């Protein structure tokens, strides 16, 4: 156990978690009680009965989101179940509050069944302004999110879209640093789970549902992209591909390259790791194109440590770690996204909004450099900047 592990364990034990409820109004006497509870509380109830949208103005619904997980795909830990996933959901809720200024509550549920998760979210939706789905394994996460897009509040799977947003922003700024055109990049993604498949769609300028993919008008895309899973490169006609991998195979890998990562990565301009520890070697990086970009996001141990990638010849290296430069982490995006959800009373998060979030992260870094391709997570006003960018395209 590392020093950080020991310190984190002691902190969680000391505070018995990371969140508490806090009363906004004090109950000092019977008059207060009559306003906050009976009989006064009846009037807000009557008003909401006549117009349910008033729940946003008269209750915590208007400023609170839920972070929901089944614990099936937690960080680099895998399927650890709901109880063990709770520290992560508390942390996510804490970041939404501390970085985005929005109240959030963690909820873990004891099921991995897509239909049960869908039903649970539908039933609990009247309590919240938005839902952040977290650490739900593929392919269930795709089924769940797709089924919940028209329930009246945004349902956003962060492992998919949050990852895709920060990866796209990082790659755009990295391309500027190495003086390559983003639209000329050949990219390899290591990992075909929620993050990998969502990043593949965004980097190629596609918006997809379970049934189809559509090219997004005006959205720039990389030249070519190959996703690699444990079997090898996703490609049309390859065996051992579920319907979601088949979908990505149909819009990527233009030359139908086959083979494992060591072969596919040769000559690539950028590699993005969203898989597991130590899956990218120095020899693989050496085989890439000149001025290679390596973004290795597995946590806590990335596919390759940034210093190893740089030693192997990469021009830029990023990871998900907070103790290295270029921390590529969803926390750059989701606090601002859910700030927009609450401020704009959004009913869903659209593709133009995701693109606006990318542009906001890109624009925030005025002078990108090899060690500064994304904003610092604690950059002043970052969440507000992302939120305002999203709200500008609210009606698109």
DOTOR-543297 format. One record per residue (C-alpha): residue number from 1; residue in three letters; x, y, z. Coordinates in steps of 0.25 Angstrom, whole numbers. Example, Ala and Ser with C-alpha at 12.3 -4.5 7.8 and 13.67 -1.06 7.14 Angstrom:
<seq: 1&type: ala&u: 49&v: -18&w: 31>
<seq: 2&type: ser&u: 55&v: -4&w: 29>
***
This chain:
<seq: 1&type: unk&u: 0&v: 0&w: 0>
<seq: 2&type: unk&u: 6&v: 13&w: -4>
<seq: 3&type: unk&u: 6&v: 26&w: 4>
<seq: 4&type: unk&u: -5&v: 32&w: -4>
<seq: 5&type: unk&u: -13&v: 19&w: -1>
<seq: 6&type: unk&u: -11&v: 20&w: 14>
<seq: 7&type: unk&u: -14&v: 35&w: 14>
<seq: 8&type: unk&u: -27&v: 33&w: 6>
<seq: 9&type: unk&u: -32&v: 22&w: 14>
<seq: 10&type: unk&u: -29&v: 30&w: 27>
<seq: 11&type: unk&u: -37&v: 41&w: 21>
<seq: 12&type: unk&u: -49&v: 33&w: 17>
<seq: 13&type: unk&u: -49&v: 26&w: 31>
<seq: 14&type: unk&u: -48&v: 40&w: 38>
<seq: 15&type: unk&u: -60&v: 46&w: 31>
<seq: 16&type: unk&u: -68&v: 34&w: 28>
<seq: 17&type: unk&u: -68&v: 37&w: 14>
<seq: 18&type: unk&u: -67&v: 51&w: 7>
<seq: 19&type: unk&u: -81&v: 57&w: 7>
<seq: 20&type: unk&u: -92&v: 61&w: 17>
<seq: 21&type: unk&u: -106&v: 68&w: 16>
<seq: 22&type: unk&u: -106&v: 82&w: 21>
<seq: 23&type: unk&u: -119&v: 90&w: 24>
<seq: 24&type: unk&u: -120&v: 103&w: 17>
<seq: 25&type: unk&u: -130&v: 108&w: 27>
<seq: 26&type: unk&u: -130&v: 107&w: 42>
<seq: 27&type: unk&u: -141&v: 102&w: 50>
<seq: 28&type: unk&u: -141&v: 111&w: 63>
<seq: 29&type: unk&u: -155&v: 112&w: 67>
<seq: 30&type: unk&u: -170&v: 107&w: 64>
<seq: 31&type: unk&u: -171&v: 119&w: 54>
<seq: 32&type: unk&u: -160&v: 113&w: 46>
<seq: 33&type: unk&u: -166&v: 99&w: 47>
<seq: 34&type: unk&u: -179&v: 104&w: 42>
<seq: 35&type: unk&u: -172&v: 110&w: 29>
<seq: 36&type: unk&u: -162&v: 99&w: 26>
<seq: 37&type: unk&u: -172&v: 87&w: 30>
<seq: 38&type: unk&u: -186&v: 87&w: 34>
<seq: 39&type: unk&u: -195&v: 95&w: 31>
<seq: 40&type: unk&u: -187&v: 104&w: 22>
<seq: 41&type: unk&u: -181&v: 93&w: 13>
<seq: 42&type: unk&u: -194&v: 90&w: 7>
<seq: 43&type: unk&u: -195&v: 102&w: -1>
<seq: 44&type: unk&u: -182&v: 99&w: -9>
<seq: 45&type: unk&u: -188&v: 85&w: -11>
<seq: 46&type: unk&u: -201&v: 90&w: -16>
<seq: 47&type: unk&u: -193&v: 99&w: -26>
<seq: 48&type: unk&u: -185&v: 88&w: -31>
<seq: 49&type: unk&u: -197&v: 79&w: -33>
<seq: 50&type: unk&u: -203&v: 90&w: -42>
<seq: 51&type: unk&u: -190&v: 91&w: -50>
<seq: 52&type: unk&u: -179&v: 81&w: -48>
<seq: 53&type: unk&u: -168&v: 90&w: -54>
<seq: 54&type: unk&u: -169&v: 98&w: -41>
<seq: 55&type: unk&u: -161&v: 87&w: -34>
<seq: 56&type: unk&u: -149&v: 93&w: -40>
<seq: 57&type: unk&u: -152&v: 106&w: -33>
<seq: 58&type: unk&u: -158&v: 102&w: -20>
<seq: 59&type: unk&u: -149&v: 89&w: -17>
<seq: 60&type: unk&u: -135&v: 84&w: -18>
<seq: 61&type: unk&u: -138&v: 78&w: -31>
<seq: 62&type: unk&u: -134&v: 91&w: -38>
<seq: 63&type: unk&u: -120&v: 90&w: -33>
<seq: 64&type: unk&u: -117&v: 76&w: -31>
<seq: 65&type: unk&u: -112&v: 64&w: -40>
<seq: 66&type: unk&u: -110&v: 49&w: -37>
<seq: 67&type: unk&u: -98&v: 41&w: -40>
<seq: 68&type: unk&u: -103&v: 27&w: -42>
<seq: 69&type: unk&u: -94&v: 14&w: -43>
<seq: 70&type: unk&u: -96&v: -1&w: -43>
<seq: 71&type: unk&u: -81&v: -3&w: -39>
<seq: 72&type: unk&u: -78&v: -11&w: -52>
<seq: 73&type: unk&u: -67&v: -3&w: -58>
<seq: 74&type: unk&u: -60&v: 5&w: -47>
<seq: 75&type: unk&u: -47&v: 12&w: -50>
<seq: 76&type: unk&u: -36&v: 2&w: -53>
<seq: 77&type: unk&u: -43&v: -8&w: -43>
<seq: 78&type: unk&u: -54&v: -14&w: -51>
<seq: 79&type: unk&u: -67&v: -20&w: -46>
<seq: 80&type: unk&u: -65&v: -17&w: -31>
<seq: 81&type: unk&u: -80&v: -16&w: -28>
<seq: 82&type: unk&u: -89&v: -4&w: -23>
<seq: 83&type: unk&u: -83&v: -4&w: -9>
<seq: 84&type: unk&u: -69&v: -3&w: -13>
<seq: 85&type: unk&u: -72&v: 7&w: -24>
<seq: 86&type: unk&u: -78&v: 17&w: -14>
<seq: 87&type: unk&u: -65&v: 24&w: -11>
<seq: 88&type: unk&u: -63&v: 28&w: -26>
<seq: 89&type: unk&u: -78&v: 33&w: -27>
<seq: 90&type: unk&u: -76&v: 41&w: -14>
<seq: 91&type: unk&u: -63&v: 47&w: -21>
<seq: 92&type: unk&u: -71&v: 50&w: -34>
<seq: 93&type: unk&u: -82&v: 57&w: -26>
<seq: 94&type: unk&u: -72&v: 65&w: -18>
<seq: 95&type: unk&u: -65&v: 70&w: -31>
<seq: 96&type: unk&u: -78&v: 74&w: -37>
<seq: 97&type: unk&u: -80&v: 82&w: -25>
<seq: 98&type: unk&u: -66&v: 88&w: -23>
<seq: 99&type: unk&u: -63&v: 90&w: -37>
<seq: 100&type: unk&u: -76&v: 93&w: -43>
<seq: 101&type: unk&u: -84&v: 99&w: -32>
<seq: 102&type: unk&u: -95&v: 89&w: -33>
<seq: 103&type: unk&u: -101&v: 80&w: -23>
<seq: 104&type: unk&u: -100&v: 65&w: -26>
<seq: 105&type: unk&u: -103&v: 52&w: -19>
<seq: 106&type: unk&u: -97&v: 38&w: -21>
<seq: 107&type: unk&u: -106&v: 26&w: -23>
<seq: 108&type: unk&u: -101&v: 12&w: -25>
<seq: 109&type: unk&u: -111&v: 1&w: -29>
<seq: 110&type: unk&u: -110&v: -14&w: -27>
<seq: 111&type: unk&u: -113&v: -19&w: -41>
<seq: 112&type: unk&u: -105&v: -20&w: -54>
<seq: 113&type: unk&u: -118&v: -23&w: -63>
<seq: 114&type: unk&u: -120&v: -12&w: -73>
<seq: 115&type: unk&u: -135&v: -12&w: -72>
<seq: 116&type: unk&u: -135&v: -10&w: -57>
<seq: 117&type: unk&u: -125&v: 1&w: -57>
<seq: 118&type: unk&u: -134&v: 8&w: -68>
<seq: 119&type: unk&u: -146&v: 6&w: -59>
<seq: 120&type: unk&u: -139&v: 11&w: -47>
<seq: 121&type: unk&u: -134&v: 24&w: -54>
<seq: 122&type: unk&u: -148&v: 27&w: -59>
<seq: 123&type: unk&u: -154&v: 25&w: -45>
<seq: 124&type: unk&u: -144&v: 34&w: -38>
<seq: 125&type: unk&u: -144&v: 45&w: -49>
<seq: 126&type: unk&u: -154&v: 54&w: -42>
<seq: 127&type: unk&u: -144&v: 57&w: -31>
<seq: 128&type: unk&u: -133&v: 62&w: -40>
<seq: 129&type: unk&u: -129&v: 72&w: -51>
<seq: 130&type: unk&u: -120&v: 62&w: -58>
<seq: 131&type: unk&u: -114&v: 49&w: -57>
<seq: 132&type: unk&u: -99&v: 45&w: -58>
<seq: 133&type: unk&u: -97&v: 30&w: -61>
<seq: 134&type: unk&u: -84&v: 26&w: -56>
<seq: 135&type: unk&u: -75&v: 13&w: -57>
<seq: 136&type: unk&u: -86&v: 4&w: -64>
<seq: 137&type: unk&u: -79&v: -6&w: -72>
<seq: 138&type: unk&u: -81&v: -7&w: -87>
<seq: 139&type: unk&u: -90&v: -11&w: -94>
<seq: 140&type: unk&u: -100&v: -9&w: -83>
<seq: 141&type: unk&u: -96&v: 6&w: -82>
<seq: 142&type: unk&u: -100&v: 8&w: -97>
<seq: 143&type: unk&u: -114&v: 1&w: -95>
<seq: 144&type: unk&u: -117&v: 9&w: -83>
<seq: 145&type: unk&u: -113&v: 23&w: -88>
<seq: 146&type: unk&u: -120&v: 21&w: -101>
<seq: 147&type: unk&u: -133&v: 17&w: -95>
<seq: 148&type: unk&u: -133&v: 29&w: -85>
<seq: 149&type: unk&u: -131&v: 41&w: -95>
<seq: 150&type: unk&u: -145&v: 45&w: -95>
<seq: 151&type: unk&u: -149&v: 45&w: -80>
<seq: 152&type: unk&u: -149&v: 60&w: -79>
<seq: 153&type: unk&u: -136&v: 62&w: -72>
<seq: 154&type: unk&u: -122&v: 60&w: -77>
<seq: 155&type: unk&u: -116&v: 46&w: -75>
<seq: 156&type: unk&u: -101&v: 46&w: -78>
<seq: 157&type: unk&u: -91&v: 35&w: -78>
<seq: 158&type: unk&u: -78&v: 41&w: -74>
<seq: 159&type: unk&u: -69&v: 29&w: -77>
<seq: 160&type: unk&u: -74&v: 31&w: -91>
<seq: 161&type: unk&u: -76&v: 46&w: -94>
<seq: 162&type: unk&u: -68&v: 52&w: -83>
<seq: 163&type: unk&u: -56&v: 44&w: -88>
<seq: 164&type: unk&u: -58&v: 47&w: -103>
<seq: 165&type: unk&u: -59&v: 62&w: -100>
<seq: 166&type: unk&u: -46&v: 63&w: -92>
<seq: 167&type: unk&u: -39&v: 53&w: -102>
<seq: 168&type: unk&u: -43&v: 61&w: -114>
<seq: 169&type: unk&u: -39&v: 75&w: -107>
<seq: 170&type: unk&u: -26&v: 69&w: -103>
<seq: 171&type: unk&u: -23&v: 64&w: -117>
<seq: 172&type: unk&u: -27&v: 77&w: -124>
<seq: 173&type: unk&u: -17&v: 85&w: -115>
<seq: 174&type: unk&u: -6&v: 74&w: -117>
<seq: 175&type: unk&u: -7&v: 75&w: -132>
<seq: 176&type: unk&u: -5&v: 90&w: -131>
<seq: 177&type: unk&u: 7&v: 88&w: -123>
<seq: 178&type: unk&u: 14&v: 78&w: -132>
<seq: 179&type: unk&u: 9&v: 86&w: -144>
<seq: 180&type: unk&u: 1&v: 75&w: -150>
<seq: 181&type: unk&u: -13&v: 77&w: -156>
<seq: 182&type: unk&u: -24&v: 71&w: -147>
<seq: 183&type: unk&u: -31&v: 66&w: -160>
<seq: 184&type: unk&u: -18&v: 59&w: -165>
<seq: 185&type: unk&u: -16&v: 51&w: -152>
<seq: 186&type: unk&u: -16&v: 36&w: -152>
<seq: 187&type: unk&u: -21&v: 31&w: -139>
<seq: 188&type: unk&u: -21&v: 18&w: -131>
<seq: 189&type: unk&u: -30&v: 16&w: -119>
<seq: 190&type: unk&u: -26&v: 5&w: -110>
<seq: 191&type: unk&u: -39&v: -1&w: -103>
<seq: 192&type: unk&u: -52&v: -3&w: -109>
<seq: 193&type: unk&u: -61&v: -1&w: -96>
<seq: 194&type: unk&u: -70&v: 11&w: -93>
<seq: 195&type: unk&u: -59&v: 22&w: -94>
<seq: 196&type: unk&u: -52&v: 16&w: -106>
<seq: 197&type: unk&u: -64&v: 15&w: -115>
<seq: 198&type: unk&u: -69&v: 29&w: -111>
<seq: 199&type: unk&u: -56&v: 35&w: -114>
<seq: 200&type: unk&u: -56&v: 28&w: -127>
<seq: 201&type: unk&u: -69&v: 34&w: -131>
<seq: 202&type: unk&u: -65&v: 48&w: -127>
<seq: 203&type: unk&u: -51&v: 48&w: -133>
<seq: 204&type: unk&u: -58&v: 44&w: -146>
<seq: 205&type: unk&u: -69&v: 54&w: -145>
<seq: 206&type: unk&u: -81&v: 44&w: -143>
<seq: 207&type: unk&u: -93&v: 44&w: -135>
<seq: 208&type: unk&u: -98&v: 30&w: -132>
<seq: 209&type: unk&u: -110&v: 23&w: -126>
<seq: 210&type: unk&u: -112&v: 8&w: -125>
<seq: 211&type: unk&u: -118&v: 8&w: -139>
<seq: 212&type: unk&u: -110&v: 17&w: -147>
<seq: 213&type: unk&u: -98&v: 27&w: -148>
<seq: 214&type: unk&u: -99&v: 41&w: -155>
<seq: 215&type: unk&u: -88&v: 50&w: -159>
<seq: 216&type: unk&u: -89&v: 63&w: -151>
<seq: 217&type: unk&u: -90&v: 75&w: -160>
<seq: 218&type: unk&u: -78&v: 84&w: -159>
<seq: 219&type: unk&u: -70&v: 76&w: -149>
<seq: 220&type: unk&u: -56&v: 73&w: -152>
<seq: 221&type: unk&u: -50&v: 59&w: -152>
<seq: 222&type: unk&u: -37&v: 52&w: -152>
<seq: 223&type: unk&u: -32&v: 46&w: -165>
<seq: 224&type: unk&u: -33&v: 31&w: -160>
<seq: 225&type: unk&u: -35&v: 24&w: -147>
<seq: 226&type: unk&u: -34&v: 9&w: -143>
<seq: 227&type: unk&u: -39&v: 4&w: -130>
<seq: 228&type: unk&u: -32&v: -8&w: -124>
<seq: 229&type: unk&u: -38&v: -18&w: -114>
<seq: 230&type: unk&u: -32&v: -31&w: -108>
<seq: 231&type: unk&u: -34&v: -38&w: -121>
<seq: 232&type: unk&u: -28&v: -27&w: -130>
<seq: 233&type: unk&u: -33&v: -16&w: -139>
<seq: 234&type: unk&u: -48&v: -14&w: -141>
<seq: 235&type: unk&u: -51&v: -16&w: -155>
<seq: 236&type: unk&u: -63&v: -19&w: -164>
<seq: 237&type: unk&u: -65&v: -34&w: -165>
<seq: 238&type: unk&u: -56&v: -38&w: -153>
<seq: 239&type: unk&u: -61&v: -48&w: -143>
<seq: 240&type: unk&u: -63&v: -46&w: -128>
<seq: 241&type: unk&u: -70&v: -32&w: -129>
<seq: 242&type: unk&u: -83&v: -28&w: -122>
<seq: 243&type: unk&u: -92&v: -19&w: -129>
<seq: 244&type: unk&u: -86&v: -7&w: -124>
<seq: 245&type: unk&u: -72&v: -11&w: -128>
<seq: 246&type: unk&u: -78&v: -14&w: -142>
<seq: 247&type: unk&u: -84&v: 0&w: -143>
<seq: 248&type: unk&u: -70&v: 6&w: -140>
<seq: 249&type: unk&u: -63&v: -3&w: -150>
<seq: 250&type: unk&u: -73&v: 2&w: -160>
<seq: 251&type: unk&u: -69&v: 16&w: -159>
<seq: 252&type: unk&u: -54&v: 14&w: -156>
<seq: 253&type: unk&u: -41&v: 7&w: -161>
<seq: 254&type: unk&u: -43&v: 11&w: -175>
<seq: 255&type: unk&u: -32&v: 2&w: -180>
<seq: 256&type: unk&u: -38&v: -10&w: -173>
<seq: 257&type: unk&u: -24&v: -12&w: -165>
<seq: 258&type: unk&u: -24&v: -25&w: -157>
<seq: 259&type: unk&u: -15&v: -29&w: -146>
<seq: 260&type: unk&u: -11&v: -26&w: -132>
<seq: 261&type: unk&u: -7&v: -13&w: -126>
<seq: 262&type: unk&u: 8&v: -15&w: -128>
<seq: 263&type: unk&u: 5&v: -16&w: -143>
<seq: 264&type: unk&u: -6&v: -6&w: -144>
<seq: 265&type: unk&u: 1&v: 5&w: -137>
<seq: 266&type: unk&u: 12&v: 6&w: -147>
<seq: 267&type: unk&u: 13&v: 20&w: -154>
<seq: 268&type: unk&u: 1&v: 25&w: -145>
<seq: 269&type: unk&u: 2&v: 40&w: -141>
<seq: 270&type: unk&u: -6&v: 38&w: -128>
<seq: 271&type: unk&u: -10&v: 27&w: -119>
<seq: 272&type: unk&u: -20&v: 28&w: -108>
<seq: 273&type: unk&u: -21&v: 18&w: -97>
<seq: 274&type: unk&u: -34&v: 15&w: -90>
<seq: 275&type: unk&u: -31&v: 1&w: -86>
<seq: 276&type: unk&u: -22&v: -4&w: -75>
<seq: 277&type: unk&u: -8&v: -3&w: -70>
<seq: 278&type: unk&u: 4&v: -5&w: -78>
<seq: 279&type: unk&u: -3&v: -9&w: -91>
<seq: 280&type: unk&u: 6&v: 1&w: -99>
<seq: 281&type: unk&u: 21&v: -2&w: -99>
<seq: 282&type: unk&u: 33&v: 7&w: -103>
<seq: 283&type: unk&u: 36&v: -1&w: -115>
<seq: 284&type: unk&u: 21&v: 2&w: -120>
<seq: 285&type: unk&u: 24&v: 17&w: -118>
<seq: 286&type: unk&u: 37&v: 17&w: -125>
<seq: 287&type: unk&u: 29&v: 11&w: -137>
<seq: 288&type: unk&u: 20&v: 22&w: -138>
<seq: 289&type: unk&u: 21&v: 34&w: -147>
<seq: 290&type: unk&u: 30&v: 46&w: -143>
<seq: 291&type: unk&u: 25&v: 56&w: -133>
<seq: 292&type: unk&u: 16&v: 45&w: -127>
<seq: 293&type: unk&u: 5&v: 48&w: -118>
<seq: 294&type: unk&u: 2&v: 38&w: -106>
<seq: 295&type: unk&u: -10&v: 40&w: -97>
<seq: 296&type: unk&u: -10&v: 28&w: -88>
<seq: 297&type: unk&u: -23&v: 29&w: -78>
<seq: 298&type: unk&u: -24&v: 16&w: -71>
<seq: 299&type: unk&u: -24&v: 19&w: -56>
<seq: 300&type: unk&u: -17&v: 18&w: -47>
<seq: 301&type: unk&u: -6&v: 11&w: -55>
<seq: 302&type: unk&u: -6&v: 16&w: -70>
<seq: 303&type: unk&u: -4&v: 8&w: -82>
<seq: 304&type: unk&u: 10&v: 14&w: -82>
<seq: 305&type: unk&u: 16&v: 24&w: -72>
<seq: 306&type: unk&u: 18&v: 38&w: -79>
<seq: 307&type: unk&u: 33&v: 38&w: -76>
<seq: 308&type: unk&u: 34&v: 25&w: -83>
<seq: 309&type: unk&u: 26&v: 30&w: -95>
<seq: 310&type: unk&u: 35&v: 42&w: -96>
<seq: 311&type: unk&u: 48&v: 34&w: -94>
<seq: 312&type: unk&u: 43&v: 26&w: -106>
<seq: 313&type: unk&u: 42&v: 38&w: -115>
<seq: 314&type: unk&u: 28&v: 43&w: -113>
<seq: 315&type: unk&u: 27&v: 58&w: -114>
<seq: 316&type: unk&u: 15&v: 59&w: -105>
<seq: 317&type: unk&u: 10&v: 50&w: -94>
<seq: 318&type: unk&u: -2&v: 51&w: -85>
<seq: 319&type: unk&u: -9&v: 42&w: -75>
<seq: 320&type: unk&u: -20&v: 42&w: -65>
<seq: 321&type: unk&u: -11&v: 44&w: -53>
<seq: 322&type: unk&u: -11&v: 57&w: -45>
<seq: 323&type: unk&u: 4&v: 55&w: -42>
<seq: 324&type: unk&u: 8&v: 57&w: -57>
<seq: 325&type: unk&u: 7&v: 69&w: -67>
<seq: 326&type: unk&u: -5&v: 68&w: -77>
<seq: 327&type: unk&u: -15&v: 61&w: -68>
<seq: 328&type: unk&u: -26&v: 57&w: -77>
<seq: 329&type: unk&u: -38&v: 54&w: -68>
<seq: 330&type: unk&u: -53&v: 55&w: -69>
<seq: 331&type: unk&u: -53&v: 65&w: -58>
<seq: 332&type: unk&u: -49&v: 76&w: -68>
<seq: 333&type: unk&u: -63&v: 74&w: -74>
<seq: 334&type: unk&u: -74&v: 68&w: -65>
<seq: 335&type: unk&u: -75&v: 80&w: -55>
<seq: 336&type: unk&u: -77&v: 90&w: -66>
<seq: 337&type: unk&u: -87&v: 81&w: -73>
<seq: 338&type: unk&u: -95&v: 79&w: -61>
<seq: 339&type: unk&u: -94&v: 94&w: -58>
<seq: 340&type: unk&u: -100&v: 96&w: -71>
<seq: 341&type: unk&u: -111&v: 86&w: -68>
<seq: 342&type: unk&u: -115&v: 93&w: -56>
<seq: 343&type: unk&u: -114&v: 108&w: -61>
<seq: 344&type: unk&u: -121&v: 105&w: -74>
<seq: 345&type: unk&u: -131&v: 95&w: -69>
<seq: 346&type: unk&u: -127&v: 86&w: -80>
<seq: 347&type: unk&u: -135&v: 74&w: -84>
<seq: 348&type: unk&u: -124&v: 66&w: -91>
<seq: 349&type: unk&u: -109&v: 68&w: -95>
<seq: 350&type: unk&u: -108&v: 69&w: -110>
<seq: 351&type: unk&u: -97&v: 67&w: -120>
<seq: 352&type: unk&u: -95&v: 82&w: -122>
<seq: 353&type: unk&u: -94&v: 83&w: -107>
<seq: 354&type: unk&u: -83&v: 73&w: -106>
<seq: 355&type: unk&u: -75&v: 80&w: -118>
<seq: 356&type: unk&u: -77&v: 93&w: -111>
<seq: 357&type: unk&u: -70&v: 87&w: -98>
<seq: 358&type: unk&u: -59&v: 82&w: -107>
<seq: 359&type: unk&u: -57&v: 96&w: -112>
<seq: 360&type: unk&u: -57&v: 102&w: -99>
<seq: 361&type: unk&u: -46&v: 93&w: -93>
<seq: 362&type: unk&u: -38&v: 96&w: -106>
<seq: 363&type: unk&u: -40&v: 111&w: -105>
<seq: 364&type: unk&u: -37&v: 112&w: -90>
<seq: 365&type: unk&u: -22&v: 108&w: -93>
<seq: 366&type: unk&u: -17&v: 120&w: -100>
<seq: 367&type: unk&u: -3&v: 116&w: -102>
<seq: 368&type: unk&u: -2&v: 100&w: -103>
<seq: 369&type: unk&u: 11&v: 94&w: -101>
<seq: 370&type: unk&u: 17&v: 80&w: -99>
<seq: 371&type: unk&u: 13&v: 80&w: -84>
<seq: 372&type: unk&u: 0&v: 88&w: -85>
<seq: 373&type: unk&u: -10&v: 83&w: -95>
<seq: 374&type: unk&u: -22&v: 84&w: -86>
<seq: 375&type: unk&u: -26&v: 93&w: -75>
<seq: 376&type: unk&u: -23&v: 90&w: -61>
<seq: 377&type: unk&u: -34&v: 84&w: -54>
<seq: 378&type: unk&u: -34&v: 95&w: -44>
<seq: 379&type: unk&u: -33&v: 106&w: -54>
<seq: 380&type: unk&u: -41&v: 118&w: -50>
<seq: 381&type: unk&u: -55&v: 119&w: -56>
<seq: 382&type: unk&u: -53&v: 107&w: -65>
<seq: 383&type: unk&u: -67&v: 100&w: -61>
<seq: 384&type: unk&u: -74&v: 114&w: -64>
<seq: 385&type: unk&u: -66&v: 115&w: -77>
<seq: 386&type: unk&u: -71&v: 101&w: -81>
<seq: 387&type: unk&u: -85&v: 103&w: -77>
<seq: 388&type: unk&u: -86&v: 116&w: -84>
<seq: 389&type: unk&u: -81&v: 110&w: -97>
<seq: 390&type: unk&u: -91&v: 99&w: -96>
<seq: 391&type: unk&u: -103&v: 109&w: -93>
<seq: 392&type: unk&u: -99&v: 117&w: -106>
<seq: 393&type: unk&u: -103&v: 105&w: -114>
<seq: 394&type: unk&u: -115&v: 101&w: -105>
<seq: 395&type: unk&u: -125&v: 103&w: -116>
<seq: 396&type: unk&u: -117&v: 95&w: -127>
***
